[in-house]
Amino acid sequence: LASNLCDPLRHPVSPLARILASRTFRGLSRYRAHRRTAGMRATAPSAGRAAFADAAALTNRCVHTGAQPAKPCALSLHQRRLRQQSSAGTSCSYDRTTTRAEIDRTSIRADALATGAQQAVSPAPLSVEELETQRRGLQTSAEQQAPPEWQDRYGSTPRKGADILVQCLEREGVPTVFAYPGGASMEIHQALTRSDSIRNILCRHEQGEIFAAEGYAKVTGDVGVCIATSGPGATNLVTGLADALLDSVPLVAITGQVPRRMIGTDAFQETPIVEVTRQITKHNYLVMDIADLPRVMKEAFYLARTGRPGPVLVDVPKDVQQQLAVPDWDVGMAISGYMSRMPEPPRTEQVSAVIDALHQAERPVLYVGGGCLDAAPELRDFVARTGIPVASTLMGLGTFPESHDLSLGMLGMHGTVVSNYAVNDADLLLAMGVRFDDRVTGKLETFAERARIVHIDVDPAEINKNKEAHIPMCTCTQPALAAINAELDTRPLPDGIYGDWQATLNRVRQEHPMVFPDRDDLIIPQRAIQMLHEETQGQAVITTGVGQHQMWAAQWYNYDMPRCWATSGGLGSMGFGLPSALGAAAAFDEAHRETKVVVDIDGDGSFLMNIQELATVAIDKLPTKIFILNNQHLGMVVQWEDRFYKANRAHTYLGRREAEYHVTGEMADIYPDFVTIAKGFGVPSRRVRDPAELRGAIREMLDTPGPFLLDVMVPHIQHVLPMIPGGGSFKDIITKGDGSDEY
């Protein structure tokens, strides 16, 4: 009872819940509270378990003294500060120190116990019409039905919980899952074999499967689904869950768990995965009652795809999977707390403030990120109306065509000189779907220090987190841009209003172009990617690992369409490239999607971390092209060693110690031999190190049906430039040099 009443996803907080939480459960540890209550609770979302222990004394103090609850300790990876906004344009603000995890996962601890003082502060009440519009929209989303062609093949016959779970996936329209079986999840796999509409891609490692689900989600915008067993299977998903949270990827991860009676007994392959993943998921569930499965799965998909997307974990004990029941498909979702925090439409006064700022500005710049991917048409319309130049983050590449004259390219540590110059000199920064990440801003105090900032983002925790916004708009970028474009119809900007600013940026672009060395004896990695772009005509879907190759792929493969680029941005997970590529290839292998070429641009170090997925692409015949820029080193770390550690090599060489390829130049000294390894997996492969042979090798890779591995040997002394050192500012930008120079 207490767990249900304390859970903000289910019910508003009542005085009874506060008393129970503060008096009955005071002093219990989180996991012990979970153990004592697991057997009696219908469904155990993390919110209920988390509320018991450290919120008890907090709430009791607030109940008896009237004090404001302080922020619970260590609730998320980042400290978040949402300040009360004084401007009339603020739509979502909070009056306490908080975290994104609290807000985005429905404020699972203190918010479950605090009352009116914990709610969002709006600058003005919504009108009756606006409230009714929001209510209807939320109600429509909450009552989403199964696809019209879906039929319950069991009728009114009882079926296993595993079959109910698989039917939930069918009702959500899931065509592909990435799942690896084990003892606690084998019932789910048996049920998958009874589904006519869902196929499983059997990755060879759970980290590979969750990266594949991420790749699927990033290139489609749909929810990616992965399934793993309990214990080590579940913990192997942890890196992917953290990666999906930081990159706002809609993902549902389903894990098997030991039977309910064994939870908390340290049973074989038992890990409290809900507790382990609390800080790296948007929300998670432990299903203790088979009757809750339809509702939980419906909520999981809704939470994953709405608001700021993110990963949701559903942990299902094995005996729940085996239990027989007749599901109630019409059960409603019980997440009114979450829905009450959904972003509202942009307000008229906010839109007017943005238009005023546009009329007053002389040097505006658009700073767009991953939150704009689904607003690409509105963004392009806005740029056509205003003539404002566009700088993209790593996650926002493709949102605005890089071939366009007003594209400044990528912004940040390895961004173009002109994009960083533009932000440094701007008097108005239009930040849309971004979070002012440190790899973009460098030294925060000097980032856009001359500019008024308009910040549009769906997540209230991002508003004023790192940079104060003069005009904050907590709403989705798509309706915000649509509203701004509509207002520009009535209040258009004068023709050529920013002509001088555009001319200045064109001059800077000409003075500081993106360049690389021109060599005919070695394959320069930047030129290799440029040639790949030429041979694919810019139409490929590109995935990457993490390192120098990732930055070169961002810089030199020009992206003109959204969702043609998948990389690990926030977490920077090596090994992301190949699994995400096979996930993307699986998405474009589905009948209702147009086929696209998928290329994993990878580094030798990053590729090694999930090399086992060569088996997956070979067995499933996924047309995944693997383009390895092989320099026998951890290239990005080597670059930092060259620049800041006097080129002292500290375990960054990956080849043979007795015969280093970059010294001998002998093919026999290349280690490991990716060509031979690929052939062992049944994947066609080739190595190239002569620049004259590169174009032909790329053509062979693209023309070969199914997967293909091309091992491109490149020098290890090349540096990713431009470069702004960590914590630096625009004045510290580096544009010259490589590993052959002394620093």
Secondary structure, DSSP 8 states (H G I E B T S, - for coil): -HHHHH-TTTS---HHHHHIIIIISTT--HHHHHHHHHTT-SEEEHHHHHHHHHHHHHHHHHHHH-------TT-SSS-EE-----STT--SB-SSEE-HHHHHTT--SHHHH--GGGS-B-SS---HHHHHHHHHHHHHHHT----TT---TTTTS-EEHHHHHHHHHHHTT--EEEE---TTTHHHHHHHTT-SS-EEE--SSHHHHHHHHHHHHHHH-S-EEEEE-STHHHHTTHHHHHHHHHTT--EEEEEEE--GGGTTTT-TT---HHHHTGGGSSEEEEE--GGGHHHHHHHHHHHHHSSS--EEEEEEEHHHHH-EE---TT-----HHHHHTS-----HHHHHHHHHHHHH-SSEEEEE-GGGGGGHHHHHHHHHHH---EEE-STTTTSS-TTSTTEEEE-STTS-HHHHHHHHH-SEEEEES----HHHHSSGGGTTTTSEEEEEES-GGGTTTSS--SEEEES-HHHHHHHHHHHHHHS---TTTTHHHHHHHHHHHHHS-------SSS--HHHHHHHHHHHHTT-SEEEE-SSHHHHHHHHHS---STTSEE---SS--TT-HHHHHHHHHHHHTSTTS----EEEEEEHHHHHTTGGGHHHHHHTT--EEEEEEE-SB-HHHHHHHHHHSTT--SS-B-S-SSS-HHHH--GGG-SS-HHHHHHHTT--EEEE--HHHHHHHHHHHHHSSS-EEEEEE--TT---SSB--TT--GGG-B-S--TTS--
